[in-house]
Amino acid sequence: MNVPEDRRYTDQHEWALLEASGVRLGITDYAQEALGEVVFVRLPEVGRRVGIGDTIADIDSTKSVAEVYAPMNGTVVAINEDLPANTQWVNEDPYGKGWFALLAPEDPAAIESLLDAAAYRALIAQ
């Protein structure tokens, strides 16, 4: 299971990567594998303010329907506009081309409260 060291994780299987332009969000390799083939993605609107735990995206797959939750408070400043037409990216490259949204966090230090790679690996090993 691929768990990159350069980002933080939630217990709901989202990842967050702090960049100069904000916090990029997506779902983990573990999550995409559990979902199966992703066939539809609904992304948030740019400019939307979100709070911790708010739904920011919906995913339909061949196995189930899932929600993607905001790991911190912030405003959506960009979305992966190519993702709805290329839903296979979620399965093929969840940490790269399969990202969902970019948040401008209210508090960038809030990312430190999320799980690091070692803690996330321990979570999914249970």
C-alpha positions as CSV (number, residue, x, y, z in Angstrom):
1,M,0.0,0.0,0.0
2,N,1.5,3.3,-1.1
3,V,1.6,5.9,1.8
4,P,3.8,8.9,0.8
5,E,5.8,10.4,3.6
6,D,5.4,14.0,2.3
7,R,1.7,14.4,3.3
8,R,-0.7,14.1,6.2
9,Y,-3.7,11.8,6.5
10,T,-7.1,11.5,8.1
11,D,-8.8,8.5,9.7
12,Q,-11.4,8.8,6.9
13,H,-8.6,8.0,4.3
14,E,-8.0,11.5,2.8
15,W,-4.6,13.0,2.3
16,A,-3.5,16.6,2.6
17,L,-0.3,18.1,1.1
18,L,0.8,21.5,2.2
19,E,2.1,23.5,-0.8
20,A,3.0,27.1,-1.4
21,S,-0.5,27.7,-3.0
22,G,-2.5,25.9,-0.3
23,V,-3.3,22.4,0.9
24,R,-4.0,19.9,-1.9
25,L,-6.5,17.2,-1.0
26,G,-7.3,13.7,-2.3
27,I,-8.1,10.2,-1.2
28,T,-5.5,7.5,-0.3
29,D,-4.4,4.5,-2.2
30,Y,-6.2,2.4,0.5
31,A,-9.4,4.3,-0.1
32,Q,-9.4,4.0,-3.9
33,E,-8.6,0.3,-3.6
34,A,-11.6,-0.2,-1.2
35,L,-13.9,1.7,-3.5
36,G,-13.0,-0.2,-6.7
37,E,-13.3,1.5,-10.1
38,V,-14.3,5.1,-9.7
39,V,-17.0,6.1,-12.3
40,F,-18.1,9.5,-11.1
41,V,-16.7,12.4,-9.1
42,R,-18.5,15.6,-7.9
43,L,-16.1,18.3,-6.9
44,P,-16.8,21.4,-4.7
45,E,-17.2,24.9,-6.1
46,V,-14.3,27.2,-6.1
47,G,-14.8,29.9,-3.4
48,R,-16.7,27.6,-1.1
49,R,-15.8,27.9,2.6
50,V,-15.5,24.5,4.3
51,G,-15.1,23.4,7.9
52,I,-13.5,20.4,9.3
53,G,-15.5,17.3,8.4
54,D,-17.6,19.0,5.7
55,T,-18.2,17.0,2.6
56,I,-16.1,18.5,-0.2
57,A,-16.6,15.8,-2.9
58,D,-18.6,12.8,-3.7
59,I,-17.3,9.6,-5.4
60,D,-19.3,6.9,-7.1
61,S,-17.6,3.6,-7.8
62,T,-18.5,0.2,-9.0
63,K,-18.7,-0.9,-5.4
64,S,-20.2,2.0,-3.4
65,V,-20.7,5.7,-3.0
66,A,-18.3,7.7,-0.7
67,E,-17.8,11.3,0.5
68,V,-14.5,13.1,0.8
69,Y,-14.3,15.3,3.9
70,A,-12.4,18.5,4.6
71,P,-9.5,17.8,7.0
72,M,-9.4,21.5,8.1
73,N,-11.2,24.8,7.8
74,G,-10.5,26.8,4.7
75,T,-11.7,28.0,1.3
76,V,-11.6,26.0,-1.9
77,V,-9.3,28.0,-4.2
78,A,-9.0,25.4,-7.1
79,I,-10.4,22.1,-8.2
80,N,-9.0,19.4,-10.5
81,E,-11.2,20.4,-13.4
82,D,-10.0,17.5,-15.5
83,L,-10.9,14.8,-12.9
84,P,-14.7,14.4,-13.7
85,A,-13.8,13.4,-17.3
86,N,-10.9,11.3,-16.1
87,T,-12.2,9.5,-13.1
88,Q,-9.7,6.6,-13.6
89,W,-7.0,8.9,-12.3
90,V,-8.4,8.4,-8.8
91,N,-7.5,4.7,-9.1
92,E,-4.4,5.0,-11.2
93,D,-2.7,8.0,-9.5
94,P,-4.5,9.0,-6.2
95,Y,-1.5,11.0,-5.0
96,G,-0.9,12.8,-8.3
97,K,-3.4,13.4,-11.1
98,G,-6.2,12.1,-9.0
99,W,-6.3,15.0,-6.5
100,F,-9.7,16.7,-5.8
101,A,-9.3,20.3,-4.5
102,L,-6.9,22.9,-3.2
103,L,-7.8,24.7,0.0
104,A,-6.5,28.0,1.3
105,P,-6.5,26.9,5.0
106,E,-7.5,29.3,7.7
107,D,-4.6,27.9,9.8
108,P,-1.9,26.2,7.8
109,A,-0.5,24.7,11.0
110,A,-3.7,22.7,11.4
111,I,-2.2,20.2,9.0
112,E,0.1,19.1,11.9
113,S,-2.9,17.7,13.7
114,L,-3.4,15.1,11.0
115,L,-1.8,11.7,11.0
116,D,1.7,11.4,9.7
117,A,2.5,8.5,7.3
118,A,3.6,6.1,10.1
119,A,0.4,6.7,12.1
120,Y,-1.7,6.3,8.9
121,R,0.1,3.0,8.1
122,A,-0.7,1.8,11.6
123,L,-4.3,2.7,11.2
124,I,-4.8,0.8,7.9
125,A,-2.9,-2.2,9.3
126,Q,-5.5,-2.8,12.0
